[in-house]
Amino acid sequence: MSLLQAIILGAVQGLTEFIPISSSGHLVLVPEALGWPRPGLAFDVLLHTASLMALFVYFSSDLARLVGGTLRGDRAQRKLLGLLGIGTIPAGLAGLLLGDYFERSFEDAPAAAIQLIITAVLLVAAELILAMHLRRKGGDEESLRDMESLSGIDAGVIGAAQAVSILPGISRSGATIGAGLAIGMHRDAAARFAFLLSIPALLGASLVSLPDIRGTGLSAGAAIGGFLASLVTSYVAIAALIRYLRGRSLYPFAAYCVLAGIVFYVLV
């Protein structure tokens, strides 16, 4: 893989990891459509590690409050930590029990294209269910749920959505934010909980798979270029999506996923 290809794929990863259009799906489909060598799972994880670093930077104050509050015995912060722990379990179990299956799925570009369309279905369904919640509450968005109102079952539901998103083409942010909206969360709260929940998942994947990066034949320059491109674009995507969701829907991303899924399926 050349330096330019690594930088382009890093930017693709960063922009699509948090915008709900599936980064893993694009990392499978973009090289396939352009005739580039497949980057492999280890390179994929390297780019996701850069996205993890962007999360740490963007949510540094939230994480400091979470850690500090937990150590001081703050009940709200301890509850949030527990909810994140519960939400992490499904993806952890899926990775342990079905890791080989998920790894093989990264070799199936047509399936990834179809899964982009499935992501669109999930986003539309989430919006329709949220609209139903709003109708029941007389259209009062302020009455929607925040993170403090979540239960262990709620966290498990969002965590299960994250586990499904291990498949390339199923957007992690789309699945988890969509699950949050489906249980009646405010858009901003759903996005923040989804992004915080992705931290332990990305951290675990990085710790498990980064040692394999040496076996890919990837040059140091390409690895660094891809990492930095992913880091910068991930931070931009996080900030942009949180700002966007404060007053807008997921429908445009659903439309993109349908279009991209069809185009990629034809190309690959």
Salt bridges, closest charged atoms under 4 A:
GLU17 OE1 - HIS48 NE2 3.00
GLU17 OE2 - ARG172 NE 3.27
GLU32 OE1 - ARG38 NH2 3.24
ASP44 OD1 - HIS48 ND1 2.70
ASP62 OD2 - ARG65 NH2 3.45
ASP62 OD2 - ARG192 NH1 3.68
GLU107 OE1 - ARG38 NH1 2.56
GLU127 OE2 - ARG187 NH1 2.69
ASP154 OD2 - ARG145 NH2 2.42
ASP188 OD2 - ARG192 NE 3.46
ASP188 OD1 - ARG246 NE 3.76
